Structure formats: C-alpha cells, structure tokens
C-alpha cells in the first residue's frame, strides 16, 4: 500500500504555523533581552547614584577651611552686605575669586579649563545637548572623599607597564587633599587613556547609550597644578593624561546637572569660600540622566580648620608666599590639634604629581581635625 504524502496546502499551512512560532519565540527572547538590559541599566544607575550621594556627603560634611579670619572672602568682597534674595537662581558675571591671596577652599565656577576642551575634542556632545556649560566644584577635604572600597580595580585600570599603586599619586594620598568634581563627555577620558596606551578600567560595564551624556569625575588637585594655574601656564598633553588616570568616574549618562550654593537666600551657580564665615547654608545638586532618573539633593556644610595641602611651602626667612598672613594662626591651630607646632610641614601632606617610579612615597601622618563645627545654616542670611 503506497504511503500518502503531504499536500501543497498542508505544507504551506505547516510552514506558516512554524514561522509564526519562530517569530513569536524570537520576539519573546528579544523582549526578555531588552528587559534585562533595562534592569541592568537601572541597577547600575541606582548604584552610581548611591555612590555619588555617599561621596558628596563625605565631601560636604567636613570641608577643610582656613582658620585665619583675615582671609575671609566675605569681608574682602563685601558679600555680607549684599541684599537678601527670595530663592532665585543667580550666576555672577564676575569671577568667584580675583586671584589674590590664598586659593579658596571651595570654588564653584563654570568650567572653562583646557582639560574640558581636550575631552570635548574627543567626544563632543550633540548641538542640542541640554547640559550647556558644565560646572566644576573644587573643595579641600581632610581626607579623600572616595573610600578605598569604592576605587576601581587597580589591576584592570592600567595595562601599559604602569605600577598603579606606586606611580599614581591618588593611591598615595593620606590626609588632607584638594579635589575637584568635574563633568566630562562620556567616554572622552577613557579614549584619552587608550590613545596613551593605557587600558580602561573594567570594574564597571559601560552600556551603550542612545544619547551621548556626561560623566561626573572626582580627581585630586596637586600642588604642581595649583602653581601652574596661578602662573597662567597652559596645560600639556601629559597633564590631560594624568588627570584622566588619577580621576574616578562616579556616574555616567548624565543629561543635565548643576551644583547650587544657597547663600543669603540666593541659589548661586558660582561661589567661593575660604573661611567658615564664607560658607553657604547648604549645597544642592540636581541631576537628570538620559534613562529618566532624576535626583535633587541638599547637603548641609560642616567644616574643620587646617592648612591647605596645596599651599606653597614657607620660605626660609619665615615669610610665606601666601598673602593671607595666617601662618601664626595655622601654627596655633595645629598645636591645639596635637600637631606639635608642625604646621609648616603639614603643607606637604599631598604629594607632588610627578615622582620617579619606585621612589620614596612616605608621607606625614594625617592631622587631627578640630571638633566639627555647626553647619553654615546658623549664619546671618543663611536660613531659607
């Protein structure tokens, strides 16, 4: 008895049903993959925001301020006599600091540095980018705001014969440090490191974004950079690479962000402070990411008094290079803090950027800070 085969109609029907099953399965798998990517992006973003909040809290709660009342920027600029605001956002056209005297301990300003220009040449944001001109927030802290547990894996950060823990200065910092929060286009510093023959950190997976965003970095500012800025000397390619290698990326994919200093009931986009009397009532940060997350945090400002780790050393005749005449007050402050009157040596706690590989990296112990003072909200005009 001959076997009966499939008819053309049956074959077409089976092919149609099989194709529908395959398309449904492919669509289902694609939906699951998109869902996993979305969950992974949301998890990474939540983790990055948590890290950012922890770092900012460590930075704002203990700012290392000058103990000399004569160095106050408020009295020098007449800022204490300004009118009271009603919460409006203002951006002063004049520079936050005129360049005279000791460098302020807090500098909030628009970022016009050469480093930003170098990074934007590698990964420029689109023309309709809502970020606008980014800000930079420079602060002096009694310790690094980046805990050792949050640092990127050292073995995967460099792959060009660099001894990371001995040659990168950021790993040698103990005690006071001047650092800066700055925004750079996503992937720009990573590309700069690759161009220099260095590997990019693999401790965090960088997902492909549909829109080019910004990355918020923290990096230390060393005495050599402060001297270069005060002298007005241009930055070199080696400076750009060093900034990228010694920085820590905190959060990526930022759509827009801004720092705000609340002072005299004004919300200021530019600000500077040198002593405790200059401090604002609080700092505010507003961040929106391209994936839709939005946060608005306020941090009360606390402080301790101490010497600037990036200040130039005292001269042999006892006259310092700073014009704030605060050497005696610093020595008295360090004596009260158990420093034994070694205030001049404490200026060298933060190492110079350039050191020979394998050189002596021993540092002085961290100074004992004074008891934490109350926040700036008790100052006149600092209330909401």
N, C-alpha and C positions, 0 to 999 in steps of 0.2 A: 504494500500500500504506500503510495507516494505521500511524502510529508507536504503539508500545506505551508507556504511561505507567507511573509507579511505583505499586505497590500500597500500600495503607494500612500493611501490615506492613513493607514496605521503608522507607517514610517514617519510621515510628516507630523502626525499628532504626537508621537513619542519624542521626536526632535524638539517640537515646540515646548512640550512639558519639561523635557530635560533642560532646555535653555532657560526657561523660567525659573527652575530650581537653582541652576547655576548662578543666574543673575541675582536671585534673592540671597543666596549664600554669600556672594561677593559683596552685595550691598550691606548685608548684616556684618560681615567682617570689617568692612570699611567704616561702618558706624561705630563698631567697638573700638577700632584703632583711633578714630577721631575723639571718641570719648576718653580713651586712655591718655592721649596727648593733652587734651584739655585738663584732665585731672592732674597730670604731671606738671603742666604749666601752672595750674592753680596752687599745687603743693609747693613748687619752687618759689613762686611769688610770695606765698604766705610765709615761707621760711625766710626769704630775703627781707621781707618787711619786719619780721620779728628780730632778725639780726640788726637791721637798721635802728629799730627802736632801742635795743639794748646799747648799741654803740653811741647813739645820741644821748641817751640818759647818762652814760658814764662821762661823756664829754661835758654836758651841761651842769651836772651836779657838783663838779669840782673843777672850776676854772682857776688856773694859777695866775693871780693878779699881782701887780706891783704894790708894795707896802708904802711907797712914798706918796704922801698926799699932794706934794708939789707937782707930781706927774699927772694929775687928773686932767683928762681931756675936757671935761665939762667946764671947769674953771678957766681953762685956756681958750675955749671957743665960745664961752657964754651960753652953752647949751642949756644950763639950768634955768636960764631966764626966758626960755622960749615959751610961747603960748601953749595952752593945753589943747589937744585935739579931741576928736569925737570918734576915734577908731578908724579914720580913713587911712588908706594906704598911700604913702608918700615915698618918693625917690629923690633924694637931694642931688642936684646937679654938681655941686662942689664935691671934691674928693673927701672920703671919710677921714683921711689923715693927710696933713700937709707935708709930711716927710721930716719934720723936725723932732728932735728928742728921741726917746726910746721907742722902738717899734711897739704899737699897741698889742695887747694880749689877745684881743678879739678884733677881727677885721671882717666885716660883711660888706662885700662890694660886688659890682658887676665884673665878670671875668673877661679881661682884655689881655690876657697873658699870651705870650708866644707859644706856649705849650698847647693851648686850645687851638690856635691857628694851625699848628703842625698836625694835630689829631684830626681836625676837620678837613685837612687836605687829603687824608687817607680814607675817611668815611664821613662825608658831609651829609647832614640831614636834608630832607626834601625842602623845597621852597616854601611850602605851606605848613612847615613844622610849627606847632603851637608853642613850643618851648621859648622861642625868642632868644634874647641874650641871657645865657645862664649866669648864675651867681657862684661865688666862691666864699666859703666860710673858714677863716683861719683862726685857730684857737691854741692856747698854751695850756697843757694839762700836766698834773703831777705824775701821770703815768699814761701809757699808751691806751687809747680807748678801745683798741682791738685786742680782746683777750687771746691768749695763746691757743685756746681751744678752738677759736674761730679762724685762725690763719689757714691759708691754703696749704695743701700738702707740699712740703719743700722738695721732695724727690721728683715730683712731676711739674714743678714750676719752671725749672731751667734744664736745658739739655744741650749745653754748649760748653761743657768743661768748667762751669762756674760752681764754686763751693758756696751754696746758697747761705747756709747758716753762718759762715765765716766771712763772706765777702759782701753780702747785702747788709747795709747798716741797720735796716729796720729790725733785724733779728738780734742786734746787739744793744738795743735801747733798753735801759733800765733807769727809771727815774723820770724827771720832767722831760717833756717833749713838746715841740711846736708842730702842729699838724694842720692839714687843710682838707676840707671837704670840697670836692670839685666835680663837675659834670663833664663827661666826655662822650662823644658818639659811640654807640655800641660797636664793639669790635675794633675800634681805632687803635687803642694801645696794644691789644693783642696782635694786630697786624704789624705794629711797630716792632714788637718783640720778635716776631717771626722774621722780619726783614733783617734784624740784627743777629739772626742765627740762634735765637733762644726759643725754647718750647713754651707753649702756653699751658697754664695750669689746667689739669684735668679733674680736679676735685669737684667741679660743678659742670654739668652738661649745659651747654648753651644752645637753647632751642632756636630754630629759625623763625624769626618774626616776620609777619606780613608787612610791617612798617618799621622803618629804621627809628630806633629810640635812643635813649641816653642811658649811660651808666654812671651811678654815683660812686666815686672813689674816695678813699681816705689814704693819705700818704704823709710821711713825716717831712718836715721842712728843716733842713740842716743849716748850720751857721754859714757854710760856704754859699748857699743860695741866698740867704739874707744879705750877706755882703755884696753879692752880685746885684741884687735888686736895688740896694741903696746906692751902689755905684752907677746904676743905669746901664750895666753891660748887657749885651744881647746873650740869649741862651744858645747853646750849641746842640748839635745832634746828640752828643753824649749826655747832656742834661735831660733831653727828652726821653732817651732810653732809660736813664737812671730813674726818672720819675715813674715810668711805666713799670719797671722791675720792682721798685720799692713800694708801690701802691697796693691797695687792697680793694677789689671791686665788691661793693656791698649789695647793690641791687641794679638789675638791668631792665631794659624795656620800659623806661620812663617816658611818658608822653609829655608831661609838663610838671614842673616843680618850682618851688620858691621857698626861701628862708625869709622870715619876718621877725624883726626885733620890736617888741612893744615897749615904747618909752614915751612918757608924758602924754599918754593916750593917743599916740600916733603909732601906726603899724609901718615901720620903716624897712625898706628894702636894702638900704645901705646904713652901716653903723660901725662904730669903733669904740673900744673901751680899753683903758689902761689900768685903772684902779677900781676898787669896789664901788666907789661913788659913781662911776661911769656906767655901771651895769644896767641893762634894761630890766623891766619887771619879769619878763619871760621871753623865750624864743618860741616861735611857731614854725612848723614845716608843713607844707601842703604838697602832696604827691599824687599824681594820677598816672596810671600805667596804660599801655596800649591794649592790654587784655581786659580793661574795665575796672580794675581795683582803684579805690580812692581812699586816702587817709589824710587826716588833719590833726596833728599832734601839737600839744603845748608842753614845754619843759620849763620848770622853774629853774632859775640860775642860782647856784651856790658857788662859793669860792674859798680858796685858801691863799695866803700870801707867800711869795717866794721869788727867787731870782729867775730871770729869763734864761733858759738854756742856750739860746742863740745869741745872747748879748756878747759883744766883743770883750776880750779879757781886759782886766785892769792894767794900766801902764805901770812901769817900774817906779815912777815918782808918786804913785798913788792917785793920780788924776785919771779917771776913766774916760772912755770915748763916748759914753752916753751923756746927754745934756740934761738929764733929769735930776742930777745931784742926789742920787738915792743910795750911794754906797754905804753911808753910815747907817741908814735905816735898814738896809738889807743885812748888814753885819749884826745889828741888834736883833733883827727878826730871826736870823739863823742861830744866834746864841740862845734865844728863848726857845727855839725848837730843838735844842740839843745838838746844834751844828758845831759847837766849839769855836765859833767865830771864823769859820772857813767859808764865808760867803763868796770870796773870790774864786775858790776852787770849784764851787758848785756851778759856775757858769759853763764848765767844760763837761757836764754830765752827758749831754748829747754829743756824739762823736762827729767829726768831720765826715763829709760824704766819701772822699777819696782816701783809701788806705791800701797799702800793698797787700796782696793775698797772703794769708797766713801770718799777718802782722799781729802785734800785741793789741788786743781788744779789751784789755781790762778797763773797768770803769769804776768811778767812785760810787759808793752806796747812795741809794735814793734818800733825799732829805725827808725828815719827819715833818709833815704838814701841821700847821696850826689847827686848832679845833675849827670845825666847819662853821662858817658864819651864816646868819639867816639870809634868805634869798633877797633879790632886789625888789620884791614887791612892797617892802616897807618904806622904800624911798619916796620922797615927796614927788607926786605926779606919777608914780608908778602904778597906782591902782587902776582897776578897769573902770 
